[in-house]
Structure formats: structure tokens, C-alpha cells
């Protein structure tokens, strides 16, 4: 053990016991070039360790919860995995790290709604449905209003098997900056928040119709603005797109399905690195990892 709540070991010093990692109550960081199963994150050397350590030291409970969830969900069906993620997220919503972030915001939480037109513009041409996130002034943040519109959209696709393809994109300067932070803290309690995610979650619905969904991303794809499209069967991105998971900075983990959708695309170790480092990756790296399937200019 180091002085911080994690374990850092060279790859050749990791135990070979296949159950060892699940017994560790903290992140395990391996130094080396391969990807051994008994590690949560693998980095080339100690020069890459500092940003991970900074996050773990600042939010050790969230970091611990992140890797525990990622270890569990890779063994579960999607629906069960999403329930585990939501329960873990609810636990952190009651924790001191998230409460500290909430209490140090400049303004109290409030609903953010309104804009020109519907939050999601939906058009249908025969068997093809196109949907555009339509809150460019708010950088297409996932507000309650936007969430409800996406739930209705995915319910439509699930109910109508004549829809062969749903194509999702975003209007304005970016695809989506993720959850609307000004709405964080509105739920009456973490249990109620878990109930809402269980019954009214766009990620759950998208996962059920994912084989018919494609997404085209551009510019900022942050938090849930990455987690939701990662469920889709095909994801393309404009050349200058970038991707980031900032949730640990709030004392949370990805909670819009990202522990499941992203880890199924790039594996739990790279997902853990994205979340623990908080770093952005570009479209080229995202394509190399399999986070996206194609780089192309917006139509």
C-alpha cells in the first residue's frame, strides 16, 4: 500500500490469483505495457501516475466505488449492470465527497428548461427517424427536460418495430456537455434518485434498441454526452471531437450508464483511466480504442 488509498505495483508483481482483484477495496494501478486482469488501470510508468493519484487523493471513496463497479459490471447482463451502477451512484450521492462539492457551488440547484423549439427535434422519413438534441444555447446539457424527451424518443423506437434506424446528432457547437450541473442536488434523497433512474432512464431504453441506433458526435462529448451514445450500435464523430468523463471531480461516478456502455466498448481498465484521470481524448484515440466506430465530418 502507498500513502494514498490505492495499490501501485509493477505488472510482474501482481498476484496471479484470479480472485485477488475483487478482494481489494481500492484501485489497483499496474505499471507496464500489457493489460493483466488483476489491475484496474494500466499505465506505462510513474510519469503517468500523478493525475490518477490526484483524483484518488481528492475523492478516494468515489475512486474506490468506480473500480468496484467496473469489476462487477463486466460480469453482468446490461440491465443488471445498470442497476449496480445506479445503486453505487445513489450511495455516492449520500456521501461526503459529493456533498462537499454541492455545498461549495456558487448557486443553489434549480431546474434549467426552455429554449427555441422542442429539446429534441424528431423527424421521420419512412422507416428512418432522425433526432437532434436542440438546446445549443445550453450546449445540449442533459437536463430533466432533455432526459424526458430522450425517454419518449427511445420508447417510440421500442414500440414501433417498423423503425429500421434512429440517427441521433446534436445542434450547435457541440454534441453534449453532459449532465446539467445546475440541476444536481434536486432529487429529494438518493433513494428517490435511484428510483427515477430505474424507471425513467434513457440509457436503459437506448440499450434495448441499440442495434437500430447510430449517433454522430461533434466537438465536446462529456459525461452523459458520451455515456449515452456509447450504447449505440454505430458511433461516428467529427475529426475535432473530444471525449471526457469528469464525474469523479464531483465525488460521483459515471451515472448515465457509462460504467456499462463505455466499458463494453473499451474495457474496464481504459474506462477507469478516463474517469480517474479526467483527461480528454481526441477522436483519433477514441477510434483506436473502439470508443467510436468512424471519424467523419458532420453532414
N, C-alpha and C positions, 0 to 999 in steps of 0.2 A: 504493500500500500504506500502511496505517496502522501504528502501532507494534505492534498486535496481529495475529495471523495470520489476517487476513481482508481483504477489499476492501469499502469502503463508497463508493458513488457515487450521485449523483442519477440518476434514471431516464434523463434526457435525455443523460447522459454515458456510458451503457453502449454498448459496441461493438455494431454490428449484425451482425457476423459470426456466423452460426448455430453455428459450431463453437467459438466463443470460450469459452463457459462450461465446456465439457468439458475444456478445457486448463488451467483454473485449479485449483491444488492446495489451495485453501482456500475457505471460504464467501464468497459474494458477496452483499452486502446492498444492496438498492436503496432509495432514499428517494423516495417519491412515492405516487401514488394508483392507477396502473394495475398490471398484472401482466406485465411484459416477460419473454420467455422466457430472457434472459441474466441471470437472477438466481436465487439460491437462496431468498432471503427478501425480501419487500417490506414495508416499514413506512412509515407516513405521514410520520414526521420523526424528528429526532435524539432527541426526548424518549423514544421507544420503544427506543432503541438500547442503553441501559445493561444491561438483563438479558441481552440477547444477547451483548454484549461480555463480561460477567462469566463466562458459561459458556464462551465461546470461549477466554478467557484461562486459565481453570482447567483445561479439558480440550481443548486445541487439536487433539490427534490424533483424539479421538472426534468432535469437531465436523467436522473435515475428512472423516473416514470417513463420517459421516452424510450430508453433502451429496453426496459422490461416489456413495454407494449410491443415494440418491434420484434422482440424474440418470440412473443406469444402468437402474434397475428399471422406470421408466416406459416404456421401450422394449421390455421383455421379456414373454413369457408368464409367468403366475403361477408355475408350477413352477420355471422358470429364475430368476425374480426371487427366489424364496425361497432358492434355493441361493446366490445372490450375497449376500443378507442374512446367511445363516448363516456363509459364509466370512469376511465382514467382521467379524462378531461374534466369531468364533474368533480373528481377528487381534488384536482389542482385548483379548480375554481373556489374551493373552500380553503385553500392553503395560504400560507403567509406570503409566499413569493408573488402570487397574483394579487393578493390584497394590497401588498406594498405598492405594486405598480398602479392599481386603481386609485389608491389614496394619494398618489403623487402626481396625478394628472391635473392639468390646469382647469378643466371644466367637468361638471357632473355629467354622467351618462344621459343621453337623450336619443329619441328616435330621429333618424335622418331620412326624410322621404320627400318625394316631389321632384319634378323635372319636366322637361318637354316630352309629352307622349308617355306611352307605357314603358315600364322599366325594362321589359324585354319585348322587342318588336318581332312578331311571328308572321311569316308568310308561308303559304302553301302553294305549290305548283305540282298538281297531280300527286305522286307518291313521295315527293321531296318536300321537306319542311326546312326552312331556314329561320334561324333565331339570332338576333343581335342584342347583346347587352347594351342598354340605351340610357346610361347615366354618365355620359362623358365628362360632365362638369364635376362629378364626384369620382372620376377615374374608375367608374364601374365597380365601386366597392360593393361587397356583398352585404347589403342592408337587409333588414327584415322584409322590406318591400321587394327587393330583388330576389331574396330567398323564396318568398311565396310565389312569385312569378315563375321561377325555375321549377318549383314543385308542380305547379299546374302544367307547365310545358312537358315535363317528363311523365306525368300522369297521362297526358294526352297520347304520347307515343306508346306507352304501355297498353292503353285501352284500344288503340287503333292499329291493328297489325297490318293494315294497308300501307302505313307509312314505311317506306323502304329505307329512308335515310333522313337523319336530322343533322343539319350542318350549323354549328354554333360559332359565332365570332363576336367581336366587341367593337362598338363605335368609339370614335375619339382617339386620344393619344396613346391609349394602352388597352390591353385586354381587360385586366382587372388587378387592382392593388390588394385584393383580398378582403377580409372582414372589415366592416366599418368600425373603427376603434371607438368612435364616439358612442356607439351602441353597446359596447362591452360593459357589463355590470347591470344591465336592465332586468335580467331574469330575477325572480323573487328569491330563488335559492338554487344551489347546484342540482338538487334532485329534480326540480321543475325543469331546469335546463336540459337535463338528461332525458326527461320525458318528451320534451319538444324535439330533441334530436332523434329520438327513437321513432316518433310518429310523423314528423314533418321535416324530413331530411332530404334535400335534393341529391346528395351523394348516394344514398341508399337506392333511390329511384333510378338515377343515372346508371348505377352499377347493373341494374336489372335489364336495362335496354341498351347497354354499352355497345353491343355488336352492330347496332344500327346508327351509332353516333360518331360524327367526326367533329373536331374542333380546329379552328385556325386561330393561333395566338399571335400577338404582336406587342412589342415593347415590354412593359412591366407585366410580369405574371408572378404575383406574390401571394404567399399563403394560400387561401382557398381559391385564388385566381390561378393556381397551379394544381391544387389538390383535386378539384372537381374535373377539369378536363383530362387529368391523368387516367380517369376511369374509361375514357372513350376508346373505341376500337382503333381509331386513327387520329393522331395529333400532328398537325403541321404548325410551323412557326415562321414568322418573318425573320430575315437574317439578323436583325439587330435586337431581337428579343432577349430578355434575361429572366432568370428564374431564381426565386429566393424563398426560404422558409424562416420567418423571423419570430415565430411564436414563443420560443424559449426566452426571448427578451422580455416577455410579459409574464413569465412564470407559468407558461402553458406549453402544450404540445400541439402539433397539427391536429385540428379537431373537426375539419370538414370532410374527413375521410382520407386524408393524406398519408397517415401511417399505413393505410391499406393500399390505396391506389398507387402511390409513388413507390412504395417498397416492392409492389408486384411488377413494376416496370424496371427498377434499377437495383433492387435488392435492399435488404435492411441496412447493410453497412454504409452504402452510399447515402441512403436516406438519413441515417443517423448523422453522417458527416454534414450534410446540408443543414440539418436542424441545429446541430451543436455549434457549427462554425458560424451560421448566419450569413455565409458568403453568397454572393451572386455567381451564377454560372451563365455562360452565354449559349447561344443556340448551337454552336458547333460542338461544345462539350455535351450539351443535352442530347444531341443526336448520337454522339459517340456512346453515351451511356444507355441510350434507349428510352430516355425520358420523353423525347418526341420521336416521330417517325419520319419527318421530312422537313427540310428547310425550303421555303418558297416565299416569294413576295405576296403581299395581300392582293386579292382580286380587285 
